[in-house]
Amino acid sequence: MAIFRAQEIAQFSDVELQEQLAKLRLELVQDNGKVSAGGAPENPGRIREIRRTIARIATEQNRRTA
C-alpha cells in the first residue's frame, strides 16, 4: 500500500477515499498484530506513516462534508 500525500488525496473521489481508508486500516491492524505478538515489524516507520495517511484521508473527508 502506498503512502499518499495531501495533494494526492485531494484528487481522489469519495469512493476512492473510502477504499484506501479501508485498506490502510486493515494494513495497520495487521502490522500492529505482528508487533503485539512479539514480532519485529519489517519497517518500523511504516506504522507511523500508515497512521498519518489515515489521518490525512480522514481530514480530507471532513473537509468535503463541511
Secondary structure, DSSP 8 states (H G I E B T S, - for coil): -----HHHHHTS-HHHHHHHHHHHHHHHHHHHHHHHTT---SSHHHHHHHHHHHHHHHHHHHHHH-
